[in-house]
Amino acid sequence: MNKDLMLKISRPIKKLAGKIIRFTYHALYKLVKVDDKIVIFISFHGRGYSDNPRAIYEEMVKDPRWNGYRFIWFIKNAQQKNLNIPGAEIKEYFSIPYFYYMSKAKYWVINCKMPEYIAKKENQIYLQTWHGTPLKRLAHDIDVSEDTTFYRSGVSYEKMCESYDMDVARYNFMISPNKFCTEVFQTSFRINKERLIETGYPRNCFIANATEDEIVALKKKYNLPLDKKIVLYAPTWRDNSYVAAGYTFELKANFRKWKEILDEDTIVIFKPHYLIINTQNDDPALHGFLYSIDATAEINELYVLSDVLITDYSSVFFDYAILKRPIYFYMYDIEEYAQDLRGFYLDIHKDLPGEIYTEEEKMLLDIQNNVYDNSRMKAFNERFNNLDDGKASVRVLDILYAEGHK
């Protein structure tokens, strides 16, 4: 039996099995008693051990107030990934244990919108950490025509907003990394200010606290040279570029040209967005210069080991600015992006902590010649990163623990 035929047969079976599991879950979840000493963690719908949930977990296991608690991470394809999270149990995302422990755990620590079918009990605590200060408009703030559709599923604007509204209704708290987000989240997610906790982002504690020894260890972990300048290229996904299996990214980077222009003592790390499914083709001519990193890698680690960031419309630059290192914005499709997609919260020509480039060669020459105006960086960090002092995780846990022990 060929592979395509097997896929055609397996998809309906999986879909039916999913419906049966969800139906059974809704029929029985109220019968499961909540355990006050279980905490579950989900990052990017189970894609890995990362982001704000990881930072909160790693602070939690050091905090004596949480001694004796069970910590459970839900990970997709957990066995294949062969993950080991010291002190935690790992269970398969969207499995029978997943639905059971979603019903049983007192605390949920999650960084993404949860599916509509998940039900939360009154005595469970849902901490929504979210996953970035937004440049692109979100949810109710997106100004589009009525016939606009969203995601690969093609849902309407109304249904897209409803899916956020359902999730927001379940939150006990939502983390805000700064005053800007406190304002934006109230309009985009229509959440009341009382449930927004303006603490800074826990994941940025790692950036603020990283030592030289840790940076060297990370370079060794990724098999990178220790004595070269490192440029991190981290573009985002495009809402309108996808196939049936997921979002795609048409790479507009001529890495051979990058190698030609940049100094021989420079290497490039390419880190695609976690939603991107297509991969960069291997080019033997770029070996030793271009390092393609898996989309699910912990990007915080790549921030601290790099010397320069190149990005586009991704929110990665908000966090990277904490390091006060050069940021270059390669926005080759800026006219199309600004007009046809979601629009921006910021004036990108005035508010970004770096210059916008539409021409690849001009950007590369400026990087090679260390041309970078850092005059905007101080004001940018005062506006967006004033709470990233390395103690955000502690502030979040203080609030979470107090809520669970009223």
C-alpha positions in Angstrom: 0.0 0.0 0.0 1.5 3.3 -1.0 2.1 6.2 1.4 -0.5 8.6 0.0 -3.2 6.0 0.2 -2.3 5.2 3.8 -2.5 8.8 4.7 -6.0 9.1 3.1 -7.1 6.2 5.2 -5.5 7.2 8.5 -6.8 10.8 8.5 -10.5 10.0 8.8 -9.7 7.4 11.4 -7.7 9.9 13.5 -10.5 12.5 13.1 -13.1 10.0 14.3 -10.9 9.0 17.2 -10.4 12.6 18.2 -14.2 13.2 18.2 -14.7 10.2 20.4 -12.0 11.3 22.8 -13.4 14.8 23.0 -17.0 13.5 23.5 -15.9 11.2 26.3 -13.9 14.0 27.9 -16.9 16.4 28.0 -19.1 13.6 29.5 -16.6 12.7 32.2 -14.3 15.6 33.1 -16.6 16.9 35.9 -16.2 13.5 37.7 -12.4 14.0 38.0 -11.5 15.6 41.3 -9.0 18.5 41.1 -5.6 17.8 42.8 -4.2 20.9 44.4 -0.7 19.7 43.9 -0.6 19.1 40.1 0.7 21.7 37.7 0.6 21.2 33.9 2.6 23.1 31.3 2.0 23.5 27.6 4.2 25.5 25.2 3.0 26.2 21.6 0.4 23.5 21.6 2.9 20.9 22.8 5.7 21.6 20.3 8.3 21.5 23.0 9.9 22.5 26.3 10.3 26.2 25.8 9.3 29.9 26.3 7.5 31.4 29.3 6.2 28.0 30.6 9.7 26.6 30.7 11.1 29.7 32.6 8.2 29.5 35.1 8.8 25.7 35.5 12.5 26.1 36.1 11.9 28.8 38.7 9.1 26.7 40.3 11.4 23.6 40.9 13.8 25.9 42.8 11.1 27.4 44.9 10.5 25.5 48.2 6.9 26.6 48.2 6.3 24.1 45.4 8.0 21.1 47.0 5.9 18.0 46.8 4.0 19.1 43.7 3.7 17.0 40.5 4.8 18.8 37.3 3.5 17.5 34.0 4.5 18.7 30.5 2.4 17.8 27.5 4.6 17.3 24.4 3.6 16.3 20.8 5.4 13.1 19.7 7.0 12.9 23.0 8.6 9.5 22.5 10.3 10.4 19.2 11.6 13.7 20.7 13.2 11.7 23.6 13.0 14.7 25.9 14.1 14.7 29.5 12.8 17.4 31.8 14.4 16.9 35.2 11.7 16.9 37.9 8.8 16.6 35.5 6.7 14.0 33.9 6.2 14.1 30.1 2.9 13.0 28.6 1.7 13.0 25.0 -0.3 16.0 23.9 -3.9 15.2 22.9 -3.8 11.8 24.5 -6.1 10.2 27.1 -3.7 11.3 29.9 -3.8 14.8 28.4 -7.6 15.1 28.9 -7.5 13.4 32.3 -4.8 15.7 33.7 -6.4 18.8 32.1 -9.4 17.9 34.3 -7.3 17.1 37.4 -4.6 19.7 37.6 -5.1 22.7 39.8 -2.7 24.9 37.8 -2.4 25.4 34.0 0.6 27.3 32.7 0.1 27.8 29.0 1.5 30.2 26.4 -0.9 29.8 23.5 -4.6 29.9 22.7 -6.2 26.7 24.0 -8.7 24.7 21.8 -12.4 25.6 22.3 -13.2 22.0 23.5 -11.1 22.3 26.6 -13.3 22.9 29.7 -12.0 24.6 32.9 -13.5 24.1 36.3 -14.1 26.9 38.7 -11.4 25.8 41.1 -8.7 25.4 38.5 -6.2 28.3 37.9 -5.3 29.1 34.3 -2.2 31.3 33.9 -1.9 32.4 30.2 1.7 33.6 29.7 1.3 34.5 26.0 4.5 34.5 23.9 5.5 38.0 22.8 5.1 41.7 22.7 3.2 42.1 19.4 4.2 44.2 16.5 1.4 42.7 14.3 -2.2 43.4 15.3 -4.0 40.7 17.2 -7.6 39.4 17.4 -10.1 42.2 17.8 -7.6 44.8 16.9 -7.2 43.5 13.3 -9.0 45.9 11.0 -10.1 43.9 7.9 -13.1 43.5 5.6 -15.9 41.2 6.7 -15.1 38.5 4.1 -11.5 38.1 5.4 -10.6 34.6 6.5 -7.8 33.5 8.9 -5.4 30.6 9.4 -5.2 27.6 7.1 -8.7 26.6 8.2 -10.1 29.7 6.6 -12.3 30.8 9.6 -14.1 34.1 9.5 -13.0 37.1 11.4 -16.0 36.7 13.7 -15.1 33.0 14.5 -11.5 33.9 15.0 -12.4 36.5 17.6 -14.8 34.2 19.2 -12.1 31.5 19.7 -10.0 34.1 21.6 -13.0 35.2 23.6 -13.7 31.7 24.7 -10.1 31.2 25.9 -9.9 34.6 27.6 -13.0 33.8 29.6 -11.1 30.9 31.1 -8.0 32.9 32.2 -7.4 33.7 35.8 -4.4 35.7 34.9 -2.6 36.8 31.7 1.0 37.9 31.8 1.8 41.4 30.4 5.5 42.1 29.8 5.1 45.9 29.8 2.7 48.8 30.0 2.3 48.8 26.2 1.0 45.2 26.3 -1.3 46.0 29.2 -3.1 48.5 27.0 -3.0 46.3 23.8 -4.2 43.1 25.4 -7.3 44.9 26.8 -8.4 45.8 23.3 -7.1 42.8 21.3 -8.2 40.1 23.7 -10.9 42.2 25.5 -9.6 41.1 28.9 -10.2 43.3 31.9 -7.2 45.0 33.4 -7.6 43.2 36.8 -6.6 39.9 35.3 -3.5 41.3 33.5 -0.3 40.9 35.6 2.4 43.3 34.5 5.4 41.4 35.6 7.8 41.3 32.6 8.3 38.0 30.7 9.7 35.1 32.7 11.6 33.8 29.6 13.6 37.0 29.5 15.1 36.2 32.9 17.5 33.9 31.1 18.6 36.7 28.7 19.1 39.1 31.6 21.1 36.6 33.7 23.1 34.7 31.1 26.8 34.4 32.0 29.8 34.2 29.7 30.3 30.6 30.7 26.8 29.8 29.8 27.2 31.4 26.4 30.3 29.4 25.7 28.5 26.2 26.7 25.6 27.0 24.4 28.0 27.6 21.4 29.4 24.1 22.1 25.9 22.7 22.4 25.0 23.9 18.9 28.5 23.0 17.5 29.3 26.6 16.7 32.8 28.1 16.5 33.8 30.0 19.7 35.8 32.7 18.0 33.5 34.0 15.2 30.9 36.8 15.0 27.5 35.2 15.0 24.5 36.7 13.0 21.1 35.3 13.9 18.5 35.4 11.2 15.0 34.8 12.6 12.2 35.8 10.3 8.5 35.2 11.1 5.7 33.3 9.2 3.4 34.9 6.6 -0.4 34.5 7.3 -1.1 34.0 3.6 1.6 31.5 2.8 0.6 27.9 3.5 -0.2 24.5 2.2 -2.5 21.8 3.7 0.2 20.6 6.1 1.1 24.0 7.6 2.6 27.4 7.0 5.5 27.8 4.5 8.1 30.5 4.1 9.6 31.6 0.8 13.2 32.4 1.8 14.3 35.6 0.2 17.9 35.3 1.4 20.7 34.5 -0.9 23.1 33.0 1.6 25.8 32.6 -1.0 25.8 36.4 -1.3 25.8 36.7 2.5 28.9 34.5 2.6 30.6 36.6 -0.1 29.9 40.0 1.6 30.3 39.2 5.3 33.7 38.8 6.8 35.2 35.3 6.8 35.1 35.5 10.6 31.3 35.7 10.6 28.8 32.8 10.6 25.0 32.9 10.2 22.4 31.0 12.2 19.0 30.6 10.4 16.2 30.0 12.8 12.7 29.7 11.2 9.5 30.4 13.1 8.0 27.4 14.9 4.9 27.4 12.6 7.0 27.0 9.4 7.0 23.4 8.0 9.4 23.7 5.0 13.1 23.4 5.6 16.1 25.1 4.1 17.9 23.0 1.5 21.4 22.0 2.3 24.1 23.7 0.3 27.6 22.2 0.6 29.1 25.6 -0.4 27.7 27.1 2.8 29.1 24.5 5.2 30.9 26.2 8.0 29.1 29.5 7.3 25.4 28.8 7.5 23.9 26.8 10.5 20.2 25.9 10.2 18.6 25.4 13.6 15.4 23.5 14.1 12.3 25.7 14.3 11.4 24.3 17.7 14.8 25.2 19.3 14.7 27.5 22.3 15.4 30.9 20.7 16.5 32.5 24.0 19.6 30.4 23.7 20.3 31.7 20.2 19.8 35.3 21.4 22.5 35.3 24.0 25.1 33.5 21.8 24.7 35.8 18.8 26.2 39.2 18.2 23.7 40.6 15.7 20.0 39.9 14.9 18.3 40.1 11.5 14.5 39.8 11.6 11.4 41.2 9.9 8.0 41.4 11.4 8.7 38.9 14.2 8.3 40.0 17.8 11.8 38.5 18.5 13.4 42.0 18.4 11.5 43.1 21.6 13.4 40.4 23.6 16.7 40.7 21.8 16.8 44.4 22.5 17.5 43.6 26.2 21.0 42.6 25.1 21.6 46.1 23.5 23.1 44.5 20.4 22.5 45.5 16.8 19.2 44.7 15.2 18.6 44.9 11.4 15.1 44.7 9.9 15.1 42.9 6.5 11.5 43.7 5.2 11.8 43.0 1.5 7.9 42.7 1.2 7.1 45.6 3.4 4.5 47.1 1.0 2.6 43.9 0.6 2.8 43.0 4.3 1.6 46.3 5.6 -1.3 46.5 3.1 -2.5 43.0 2.8 -2.0 41.4 6.1 -2.7 42.4 9.7 -1.1 45.8 10.1 1.1 47.0 12.9 0.8 48.5 16.4 3.9 50.6 16.0 5.1 53.1 13.5 7.8 50.9 12.1 9.7 53.8 10.6 10.0 55.6 13.9 9.7 53.1 16.8 11.9 50.2 15.8 15.4 50.0 17.4 17.1 49.6 14.0 16.9 50.5 10.3 14.5 48.8 7.8 16.1 47.3 4.7 14.4 46.2 1.5 17.7 45.5 -0.3 19.7 42.6 0.9 23.1 43.8 -0.3 22.8 47.2 1.5 21.9 45.5 4.8 24.8 43.0 4.5 27.3 45.8 3.7 26.1 47.7 6.8 26.5 44.6 9.0 30.0 44.0 7.6 31.0 47.6 8.2 29.4 47.8 11.7 27.0 50.5 10.5 24.3 50.7 13.2 22.6 53.6 14.9 21.8 52.6 18.5 20.4 56.0 19.5 16.8 54.5 19.7 17.8 51.6 21.9 17.6 53.3 25.3 14.1 54.7 24.7 12.9 51.4 23.2 14.0 49.4 26.2 12.5 51.9 28.7 9.2 51.5 26.9 9.2 47.7 26.3 11.8 46.0 28.5 11.8 48.0 31.8 10.6 45.0 33.8 13.1 42.5 32.3 15.4 42.6 35.3 15.9 38.8 35.7 13.2 38.6 38.4 10.0 38.3 36.4 9.6 34.5 37.1 9.7 35.2 40.8 7.0 37.9 40.5 4.7 35.5 38.5 5.1 32.7 41.0 4.3 35.0 43.9 1.0 35.8 42.3 0.2 32.2 41.2 1.0 30.8 44.6 -1.1 33.4 46.4 -4.0 32.7 44.1 -3.9 29.0 44.8 -3.7 29.4 48.6 -6.5 31.9 49.2 
